[in-house]
Amino acid sequence: MVDRDDDVRIGMKTSAITLGDRDVPTVMGFYAIYLVSWSGWLSAQGLHPVWWFFWVAALVQAWWHYRLIRNRDREGCFKAFRLNHWMAATLFAGLVLGSAWRPMAQASPMP
């Protein structure tokens, strides 16, 4: 989304151009699928409830990214693109801590 104008000028077909006005809802839809998938899978693993704190933190990050990209300005889109990895890092931290703090009786190897 950052270089959409440049892509149009050189005739490149990117997802941001193909999606047009549906780019922001599509990105947010993928965030929703990502977060719901992780919550569903990790809920079944019996992790310590600390996991949910990190999941909510990732949800807040997704909302922040929406606020950055909703107007499709270059600066906001680039910032969201540049900082996107922090959502995965947040979920990973929740997974690690939720696994480490899970009661030993419930602990089972993850598939």
Backbone torsions as a table, in degrees:
resi	resn	phi	psi	omega
1	MET	NA	-23.8	-177.6
2	VAL	-66.3	-43.8	-174.3
3	ASP	-107.5	29.8	-179.3
4	ARG	-55.9	-45.4	-178.3
5	ASP	-62.3	-40.7	178.7
6	ASP	-66.3	-39.8	179.4
7	ASP	-64.1	-40.5	177.6
8	VAL	-63.2	-43.2	-177.6
9	ARG	-62.4	-36.9	-178.2
10	ILE	-94.8	0.4	176.3
11	GLY	80.1	22.4	-179.6
12	MET	-84.9	137.4	178.9
13	LYS	-97.4	104.4	178.4
14	THR	-112.4	168.1	179.8
15	SER	-64.1	-35.4	179.0
16	ALA	-62.3	-36.6	178.7
17	ILE	-76.4	-44.4	-178.8
18	THR	-61.8	-41.2	-178.5
19	LEU	-75.1	-24.4	178.6
20	GLY	57.7	-126.5	-178.5
21	ASP	-72.8	-7.2	179.5
22	ARG	-92.5	7.2	-176.5
23	ASP	-65.7	-47.0	-179.2
24	VAL	-66.1	-48.2	176.8
25	PRO	-60.3	-33.7	179.0
26	THR	-67.5	-45.7	178.0
27	VAL	-59.1	-45.9	-179.1
28	MET	-67.0	-33.9	176.0
29	GLY	-63.8	-40.7	177.3
30	PHE	-66.8	-38.1	174.0
31	TYR	-59.7	-44.1	-179.5
32	ALA	-61.8	-46.0	178.7
33	ILE	-60.7	-42.9	179.7
34	TYR	-60.1	-50.1	-176.9
35	LEU	-70.2	-40.6	179.1
36	VAL	-66.7	-39.5	178.5
37	SER	-61.8	-47.8	179.1
38	TRP	-62.1	-42.8	-177.9
39	SER	-66.2	-39.8	178.8
40	GLY	-64.5	-46.2	-177.8
41	TRP	-68.6	-45.0	-176.3
42	LEU	-75.5	-24.0	174.5
43	SER	-62.1	-36.4	-179.5
44	ALA	-74.1	-12.3	-177.2
45	GLN	-86.8	-7.2	179.1
46	GLY	68.6	36.8	179.7
47	LEU	-71.8	160.3	174.0
48	HIS	-60.5	145.0	-178.0
49	PRO	-59.7	-12.9	176.3
50	VAL	-57.4	-25.9	178.1
51	TRP	-52.1	-41.7	-175.8
52	TRP	-66.4	-30.2	175.4
53	PHE	-59.7	-44.6	-179.1
54	PHE	-71.0	-35.0	177.0
55	TRP	-63.6	-43.2	177.9
56	VAL	-64.9	-38.4	176.5
57	ALA	-60.8	-39.7	177.0
58	ALA	-66.8	-38.2	176.3
59	LEU	-61.6	-42.0	177.0
60	VAL	-63.3	-38.6	176.6
61	GLN	-63.4	-39.7	177.6
62	ALA	-62.2	-42.3	177.7
63	TRP	-62.8	-41.2	178.2
64	TRP	-62.5	-41.8	177.4
65	HIS	-62.4	-39.0	175.6
66	TYR	-58.8	-45.3	-180.0
67	ARG	-62.0	-31.9	179.4
68	LEU	-74.8	-36.5	-171.7
69	ILE	-100.5	-11.6	-172.0
70	ARG	-58.8	-31.7	179.4
71	ASN	-93.0	-2.3	176.8
72	ARG	60.0	27.1	177.1
73	ASP	-81.5	149.2	-172.8
74	ARG	-58.6	-44.2	-176.3
75	GLU	-63.4	-46.7	179.9
76	GLY	-64.9	-43.5	179.8
77	CYS	-65.0	-39.8	179.4
78	PHE	-67.8	-39.6	178.2
79	LYS	-62.6	-45.0	178.6
80	ALA	-62.3	-41.8	179.2
81	PHE	-63.3	-44.8	-176.4
82	ARG	-68.1	-32.4	-175.2
83	LEU	-103.6	7.5	-176.6
84	ASN	-60.0	-30.8	-177.3
85	HIS	-63.8	-20.5	-178.7
86	TRP	-67.7	-26.3	177.1
87	MET	-66.0	-45.8	177.8
88	ALA	-64.6	-38.7	178.7
89	ALA	-64.1	-38.4	178.5
90	THR	-64.3	-46.7	178.6
91	LEU	-64.8	-37.8	178.0
92	PHE	-63.5	-43.3	177.6
93	ALA	-60.8	-41.8	177.0
94	GLY	-63.4	-39.9	177.7
95	LEU	-63.1	-45.6	-178.7
96	VAL	-64.9	-50.2	-178.2
97	LEU	-68.6	-39.6	177.5
98	GLY	-62.5	-34.6	177.4
99	SER	-74.3	-41.8	-177.7
100	ALA	-67.1	-34.9	-175.7
101	TRP	-94.3	0.1	179.3
102	ARG	-66.8	138.3	178.3
103	PRO	-56.1	140.7	-176.9
104	MET	-60.2	-32.0	179.1
105	ALA	-64.3	-30.3	-179.7
106	GLN	-90.1	-15.9	-174.4
107	ALA	-62.6	130.1	175.0
108	SER	-143.6	149.8	-180.0
109	PRO	-60.9	137.3	177.4
110	MET	-77.2	138.1	179.6
111	PRO	-67.9	NA	NA
